[in-house]
Amino acid sequence: MIAEYMARGYLDNIVDMFKYDTSLYSLVGELLRDERLRVRLGVSALLEELHQRRPDEARLAVASLQPLLKDPDPTLRGDAAYLIGIVAGEEREGLLQPLLQDPDPRVVEVVREILAGD
């Protein structure tokens, strides 16, 4: 349901859902795997918005994003790194540091930019 709402552009509704049910953060990694570009972009917009409004709660997404840092798809690794860079707290560097050795130069570039912003 969340992916369908995201695909239709109902970001405000999804933000409200996450505000009232923090267990939904466990779905962020799965949503990022969605094949629809609009859903994947919506996940970024969602976490950026939630991080601004509720940074402590937005960190709950880290657990569902962490496995994507080892995904075979470099796009997913880079997207997950970007989102962890937004919402993670002090653990961000420890989670992202290994990706500086990633075989894909785009992933390495994303991680360098995130870590340089510290």
Secondary structure, 3 states (H helix, E strand, C coil): CHHHHHHCCCHHHHHHHHHHCHHHHHHHHHHHCCCCHHHHHHHHHHHHHHHHHCHHHHHHHHHHHHHHHHCCCHHHHHHHHHHHHHHCCCCHHHHHHHHHHCCCHHHHHHHHHHHHCC
